[in-house]
Amino acid sequence: MEARPITAEVPKGPRMRQDPAELVPELAEVSAALFKATGNRSIPRATISLVQLRAGQIAGNTYLTVLHTGFLRSAGESEERITAVASWQDAPCFTSAERAALALVEAVLRPSAPHSERVPDELYAQVSEHYDDKALATLTIAIGQVNFFTPIALIAKPVPGRSFTDPWE
């Protein structure tokens, strides 16, 4: 498959002509259920958004990255913390609990070396030091929530920062 030249114009509209949520209305129910599950207050909303921003970055999807960056800005997160998510490992602005959550999303979404476990017992133990069982389940759902929407974002190619119903010109 031939790659698009880096200097090529990026389309101004989504690849799909219609919003997938309009084509499959049940998607709204799934989305609402996932949002409700991650909003159970067992983990700070900021932590969930940081994890989901990192997941969008790992997936290499501008739409999801812009979406979660916007959520963090709306919640009052500093530009320093939002920007540092891409290189969180050496950023001093995250708590140890946030760092554990970011390490978990990295482990789940990054390919692992052959014959190695993506989420080794040591990492699970580190994350468990910061999150009880309900919070860890919520964190797992938050990672899965982004993974659920990644194919939609990659295939439909919505324009970052815009809805399908926005006019394009």
Backbone as CSV, one residue per row, in Angstrom:
resi,resn,N_x,N_y,N_z,CA_x,CA_y,CA_z,C_x,C_y,C_z
1,MET,0.848,-1.166,0.000,0.000,0.000,0.000,0.899,1.237,0.000
2,GLU,0.633,2.123,-0.897,1.439,3.334,-1.025,0.962,4.388,-0.034
3,ALA,1.911,4.991,0.670,1.582,6.023,1.657,1.327,7.357,0.967
4,ARG,0.487,8.151,1.584,0.215,9.490,1.088,1.445,10.351,1.371
5,PRO,1.845,11.186,0.422,2.989,12.064,0.683,2.719,12.976,1.879
6,ILE,3.741,13.237,2.651,3.602,14.058,3.845,3.070,15.447,3.518
7,THR,3.414,15.973,2.363,2.998,17.328,2.008,1.620,17.385,1.360
8,ALA,0.963,16.234,1.204,-0.365,16.217,0.583,-1.385,16.922,1.471
9,GLU,-2.383,17.509,0.852,-3.468,18.155,1.591,-4.269,17.099,2.339
10,VAL,-4.651,17.416,3.548,-5.503,16.538,4.340,-6.947,16.887,3.995
11,PRO,-7.787,15.886,3.723,-9.186,16.182,3.384,-9.862,17.016,4.470
12,LYS,-10.769,17.899,4.047,-11.457,18.786,4.981,-12.698,18.146,5.579
13,GLY,-13.156,17.065,5.011,-14.351,16.392,5.505,-14.040,14.957,5.875
14,PRO,-14.948,14.314,6.601,-14.733,12.914,6.984,-14.784,12.001,5.760
15,ARG,-14.176,10.836,5.897,-14.179,9.857,4.809,-15.591,9.320,4.582
16,MET,-16.285,8.994,5.661,-17.661,8.504,5.536,-18.583,9.705,5.354
17,ARG,-19.586,9.537,4.528,-20.520,10.629,4.250,-21.493,10.866,5.390
18,GLN,-21.723,9.839,6.204,-22.708,9.956,7.275,-22.073,9.523,8.590
19,ASP,-22.496,10.134,9.659,-22.013,9.809,10.992,-22.367,8.350,11.311
20,PRO,-21.380,7.534,11.716,-21.688,6.143,12.079,-22.771,6.031,13.153
21,ALA,-22.865,7.015,14.037,-23.902,6.983,15.076,-25.299,7.170,14.489
22,GLU,-25.400,7.839,13.351,-26.694,7.959,12.677,-27.026,6.669,11.937
23,LEU,-26.023,6.036,11.382,-26.229,4.790,10.653,-26.554,3.630,11.591
24,VAL,-25.938,3.637,12.772,-26.157,2.589,13.770,-26.501,3.294,15.086
25,PRO,-27.771,3.635,15.280,-28.167,4.423,16.446,-27.822,3.762,17.787
26,GLU,-27.687,2.446,17.801,-27.335,1.743,19.038,-25.960,2.169,19.569
27,LEU,-25.147,2.754,18.700,-23.824,3.231,19.100,-23.931,4.269,20.211
28,ALA,-24.941,5.096,20.180,-25.130,6.109,21.220,-25.356,5.462,22.583
29,GLU,-26.089,4.357,22.601,-26.334,3.642,23.856,-25.052,3.049,24.404
30,VAL,-24.247,2.464,23.526,-22.967,1.886,23.939,-22.062,2.992,24.480
31,SER,-22.002,4.093,23.760,-21.169,5.217,24.179,-21.605,5.746,25.538
32,ALA,-22.890,5.917,25.729,-23.410,6.418,27.008,-23.101,5.447,28.146
33,ALA,-23.230,4.154,27.881,-22.947,3.150,28.915,-21.468,3.157,29.297
34,LEU,-20.596,3.274,28.315,-19.161,3.327,28.609,-18.801,4.592,29.377
35,PHE,-19.374,5.717,28.986,-19.113,6.970,29.682,-19.614,6.885,31.131
36,LYS,-20.776,6.287,31.320,-21.312,6.125,32.673,-20.408,5.212,33.497
37,ALA,-19.934,4.128,32.891,-19.062,3.187,33.605,-17.750,3.845,34.025
38,THR,-17.180,4.663,33.158,-15.915,5.312,33.516,-16.129,6.517,34.426
39,GLY,-17.351,6.980,34.539,-17.665,8.126,35.393,-18.184,7.726,36.758
40,ASN,-17.847,6.545,37.224,-18.367,6.057,38.508,-17.632,6.637,39.723
41,ARG,-16.716,7.545,39.479,-15.974,8.282,40.516,-14.983,7.442,41.294
42,SER,-14.666,6.252,40.835,-13.634,5.463,41.514,-12.236,5.940,41.127
43,ILE,-12.151,6.671,40.032,-10.897,7.257,39.544,-11.206,8.698,39.177
44,PRO,-10.294,9.625,39.475,-10.540,11.003,39.055,-10.743,11.107,37.544
45,ARG,-11.701,11.913,37.139,-11.979,12.094,35.697,-10.728,12.546,34.948
46,ALA,-9.890,13.353,35.587,-8.660,13.813,34.936,-7.748,12.634,34.593
47,THR,-7.654,11.658,35.477,-6.815,10.486,35.221,-7.351,9.705,34.027
48,ILE,-8.653,9.527,33.986,-9.259,8.818,32.858,-8.965,9.565,31.557
49,SER,-9.119,10.869,31.568,-8.863,11.654,30.356,-7.396,11.609,29.952
50,LEU,-6.488,11.636,30.914,-5.052,11.520,30.595,-4.757,10.175,29.930
51,VAL,-5.330,9.118,30.488,-5.145,7.773,29.934,-5.736,7.695,28.530
52,GLN,-6.904,8.268,28.346,-7.542,8.203,27.035,-6.819,9.066,26.010
53,LEU,-6.254,10.186,26.440,-5.423,10.981,25.531,-4.221,10.168,25.100
54,ARG,-3.563,9.505,26.049,-2.386,8.697,25.697,-2.778,7.559,24.758
55,ALA,-3.930,6.965,24.972,-4.396,5.894,24.092,-4.593,6.419,22.665
56,GLY,-5.175,7.600,22.532,-5.344,8.204,21.206,-4.008,8.487,20.543
57,GLN,-3.026,8.934,21.326,-1.690,9.177,20.788,-1.047,7.879,20.324
58,ILE,-1.152,6.836,21.132,-0.563,5.540,20.768,-1.214,5.000,19.508
59,ALA,-2.532,5.180,19.382,-3.244,4.712,18.184,-2.871,5.537,16.957
60,GLY,-2.240,6.687,17.184,-1.859,7.555,16.071,-3.060,8.199,15.416
61,ASN,-4.066,8.527,16.228,-5.292,9.072,15.673,-5.503,10.502,16.129
62,THR,-5.435,11.430,15.190,-5.568,12.849,15.498,-6.932,13.167,16.072
63,TYR,-7.990,12.580,15.531,-9.338,12.859,16.026,-9.435,12.568,17.521
64,LEU,-9.018,11.377,17.931,-9.108,11.010,19.344,-8.174,11.854,20.208
65,THR,-7.009,12.178,19.679,-6.064,13.009,20.427,-6.635,14.405,20.651
66,VAL,-7.201,14.997,19.619,-7.813,16.323,19.750,-9.028,16.256,20.689
67,LEU,-9.835,15.219,20.567,-11.018,15.058,21.410,-10.640,15.028,22.886
68,HIS,-9.693,14.178,23.247,-9.332,14.030,24.656,-8.525,15.221,25.168
69,THR,-7.771,15.867,24.291,-7.105,17.109,24.675,-8.152,18.161,25.026
70,GLY,-9.198,18.246,24.219,-10.290,19.190,24.483,-10.986,18.907,25.800
71,PHE,-11.215,17.611,26.104,-11.840,17.258,27.379,-10.971,17.733,28.546
72,LEU,-9.659,17.520,28.425,-8.744,17.933,29.494,-8.727,19.452,29.657
73,ARG,-8.711,20.174,28.547,-8.737,21.645,28.620,-10.026,22.126,29.275
74,SER,-11.144,21.536,28.868,-12.440,21.929,29.442,-12.493,21.662,30.939
75,ALA,-11.762,20.643,31.382,-11.735,20.305,32.806,-10.737,21.165,33.582
76,GLY,-10.020,22.048,32.871,-9.098,22.954,33.545,-7.686,22.435,33.713
77,GLU,-7.346,21.357,33.007,-5.975,20.845,33.090,-5.001,21.838,32.478
78,SER,-3.797,21.883,32.999,-2.785,22.810,32.486,-2.241,22.322,31.146
79,GLU,-1.809,23.262,30.337,-1.188,22.912,29.049,0.058,22.063,29.272
80,GLU,0.774,22.332,30.360,1.975,21.543,30.667,1.627,20.064,30.812
81,ARG,0.598,19.760,31.580,0.228,18.351,31.788,-0.323,17.725,30.514
82,ILE,-1.137,18.471,29.786,-1.697,17.930,28.540,-0.575,17.609,27.558
83,THR,0.328,18.536,27.376,1.430,18.340,26.438,2.365,17.224,26.894
84,ALA,2.572,17.111,28.188,3.514,16.127,28.722,3.026,14.685,28.626
85,VAL,1.760,14.487,28.338,1.249,13.114,28.231,2.033,12.319,27.191
86,ALA,2.436,12.954,26.110,3.170,12.249,25.042,4.511,11.711,25.524
87,SER,5.091,12.343,26.532,6.387,11.889,27.057,6.311,11.786,28.580
88,TRP,5.253,11.191,29.067,4.930,11.149,30.491,6.017,10.497,31.338
89,GLN,6.797,9.581,30.763,7.773,8.823,31.549,8.762,9.721,32.275
90,ASP,9.136,10.849,31.682,10.105,11.725,32.341,9.501,13.086,32.710
91,ALA,8.184,13.168,32.709,7.512,14.425,33.058,7.226,14.448,34.563
92,PRO,7.644,15.507,35.259,7.463,15.562,36.710,6.070,15.990,37.165
93,CYS,5.165,16.266,36.237,3.869,16.853,36.603,2.758,15.845,36.858
94,PHE,3.078,14.556,36.892,2.047,13.550,37.136,2.241,12.897,38.494
95,THR,1.135,12.561,39.141,1.198,11.861,40.422,1.643,10.423,40.176
96,SER,2.016,9.733,41.232,2.419,8.333,41.073,1.239,7.480,40.605
97,ALA,0.021,7.803,41.043,-1.163,7.067,40.581,-1.404,7.307,39.089
98,GLU,-1.261,8.551,38.639,-1.419,8.851,37.211,-0.334,8.148,36.392
99,ARG,0.873,8.124,36.922,1.979,7.458,36.212,1.698,5.957,36.082
100,ALA,1.143,5.367,37.135,0.794,3.945,37.076,-0.272,3.703,36.005
101,ALA,-1.272,4.582,35.952,-2.341,4.452,34.946,-1.775,4.627,33.539
102,LEU,-0.887,5.581,33.347,-0.271,5.794,32.032,0.621,4.612,31.651
103,ALA,1.312,4.044,32.617,2.134,2.854,32.338,1.245,1.683,31.905
104,LEU,0.077,1.579,32.534,-0.838,0.494,32.169,-1.350,0.654,30.749
105,VAL,-1.769,1.853,30.367,-2.265,2.045,28.996,-1.141,1.789,27.991
106,GLU,0.075,2.177,28.317,1.220,1.887,27.431,1.386,0.379,27.256
107,ALA,1.340,-0.341,28.375,1.542,-1.787,28.323,0.446,-2.485,27.519
108,VAL,-0.790,-2.027,27.687,-1.914,-2.667,26.999,-1.878,-2.385,25.495
109,LEU,-1.523,-1.166,25.104,-1.660,-0.779,23.703,-0.387,-0.870,22.870
110,ARG,0.751,-0.932,23.499,2.004,-1.052,22.741,2.313,-2.528,22.509
111,PRO,2.786,-2.867,21.327,3.182,-4.264,21.113,4.292,-4.662,22.081
112,SER,4.253,-5.893,22.527,5.280,-6.375,23.447,6.315,-7.188,22.689
113,ALA,7.432,-7.398,23.327,8.473,-8.242,22.744,7.934,-9.669,22.642
114,PRO,8.424,-10.429,21.667,7.957,-11.813,21.541,8.137,-12.588,22.852
115,HIS,7.160,-13.384,23.172,7.171,-14.255,24.353,7.219,-13.476,25.667
116,SER,6.740,-12.245,25.652,6.669,-11.495,26.903,5.230,-11.058,27.134
117,GLU,4.911,-10.877,28.377,3.563,-10.505,28.757,3.408,-8.986,28.683
118,ARG,2.325,-8.533,28.098,2.116,-7.088,27.977,1.925,-6.428,29.334
119,VAL,1.142,-7.028,30.191,0.925,-6.492,31.529,1.500,-7.505,32.523
120,PRO,2.790,-7.365,32.801,3.424,-8.318,33.727,2.918,-8.125,35.160
121,ASP,3.134,-9.130,35.965,2.687,-9.090,37.364,3.242,-7.878,38.110
122,GLU,4.476,-7.488,37.800,5.088,-6.345,38.488,4.300,-5.060,38.204
123,LEU,3.914,-4.862,36.956,3.141,-3.671,36.603,1.772,-3.728,37.264
124,TYR,1.134,-4.882,37.221,-0.173,-5.025,37.864,-0.075,-4.686,39.353
125,ALA,0.974,-5.152,39.988,1.173,-4.865,41.413,1.366,-3.373,41.648
126,GLN,2.122,-2.713,40.788,2.336,-1.270,40.926,1.023,-0.506,40.770
127,VAL,0.246,-0.882,39.768,-1.034,-0.206,39.540,-1.979,-0.478,40.709
128,SER,-1.966,-1.707,41.218,-2.841,-2.082,42.337,-2.500,-1.343,43.622
129,GLU,-1.286,-0.825,43.738,-0.919,-0.023,44.911,-1.709,1.291,44.942
130,HIS,-2.149,1.743,43.783,-2.831,3.030,43.677,-4.336,2.918,43.471
131,TYR,-4.795,1.777,42.989,-6.206,1.633,42.634,-6.779,0.358,43.235
132,ASP,-7.944,0.473,43.881,-8.621,-0.717,44.392,-9.247,-1.473,43.222
133,ASP,-9.909,-2.568,43.506,-10.449,-3.428,42.448,-11.432,-2.691,41.538
134,LYS,-12.334,-1.901,42.133,-13.311,-1.170,41.311,-12.607,-0.137,40.436
135,ALA,-11.649,0.576,41.007,-10.918,1.586,40.236,-10.106,0.933,39.119
136,LEU,-9.509,-0.202,39.398,-8.742,-0.897,38.369,-9.657,-1.395,37.248
137,ALA,-10.838,-1.885,37.606,-11.807,-2.291,36.579,-12.234,-1.076,35.751
138,THR,-12.437,0.056,36.413,-12.827,1.289,35.721,-11.722,1.746,34.775
139,LEU,-10.493,1.682,35.237,-9.351,2.043,34.399,-9.263,1.124,33.178
140,THR,-9.513,-0.146,33.379,-9.524,-1.111,32.282,-10.608,-0.755,31.266
141,ILE,-11.786,-0.393,31.751,-12.885,0.009,30.862,-12.530,1.287,30.119
142,ALA,-11.868,2.227,30.790,-11.477,3.489,30.146,-10.516,3.235,28.982
143,ILE,-9.596,2.310,29.164,-8.681,1.950,28.067,-9.476,1.286,26.944
144,GLY,-10.371,0.383,27.319,-11.204,-0.294,26.326,-12.147,0.651,25.606
145,GLN,-12.603,1.697,26.299,-13.496,2.674,25.679,-12.818,3.332,24.481
146,VAL,-11.576,3.742,24.648,-10.848,4.346,23.524,-10.621,3.301,22.437
147,ASN,-10.266,2.090,22.839,-10.056,1.035,21.844,-11.326,0.724,21.074
148,PHE,-12.479,0.837,21.703,-13.747,0.610,21.018,-13.944,1.627,19.897
149,PHE,-13.616,2.890,20.173,-13.859,3.948,19.201,-12.714,4.158,18.210
150,THR,-11.560,3.560,18.444,-10.423,3.735,17.530,-10.751,3.282,16.108
151,PRO,-11.336,2.105,15.892,-11.654,1.725,14.500,-12.616,2.693,13.829
152,ILE,-13.587,3.210,14.568,-14.522,4.176,13.989,-13.752,5.414,13.544
153,ALA,-12.856,5.886,14.407,-12.079,7.088,14.084,-11.131,6.848,12.911
154,LEU,-10.523,5.670,12.854,-9.573,5.385,11.777,-10.265,5.130,10.438
155,ILE,-11.415,4.505,10.469,-12.112,4.161,9.223,-12.973,5.325,8.731
156,ALA,-13.771,5.924,9.610,-14.660,7.018,9.202,-13.896,8.320,8.979
157,LYS,-12.773,8.468,9.659,-11.916,9.655,9.583,-12.677,10.953,9.802
158,PRO,-13.344,11.079,10.971,-13.973,12.374,11.254,-12.889,13.445,11.365
159,VAL,-13.260,14.660,11.103,-12.310,15.762,11.157,-12.122,16.164,12.619
160,PRO,-10.872,16.270,13.079,-10.639,16.638,14.470,-11.322,17.953,14.842
161,GLY,-11.989,17.925,15.993,-12.630,19.123,16.494,-13.964,19.461,15.855
162,ARG,-14.471,18.588,14.987,-15.743,18.859,14.308,-16.639,17.633,14.379
163,SER,-17.916,17.858,14.319,-18.849,16.732,14.261,-19.164,16.441,12.796
164,PHE,-19.766,15.305,12.537,-20.123,14.947,11.170,-21.129,15.924,10.583
165,THR,-21.913,16.557,11.429,-22.971,17.429,10.933,-22.505,18.869,10.678
166,ASP,-21.266,19.209,11.051,-20.748,20.553,10.789,-20.593,20.783,9.283
167,PRO,-20.903,21.980,8.805,-20.667,22.264,7.385,-19.149,22.299,7.118
168,TRP,-18.741,21.920,5.912,-17.308,21.752,5.614,-16.697,22.964,4.930
169,GLU,-17.459,23.829,4.437,-16.865,24.986,3.738,-17.092,26.258,4.491
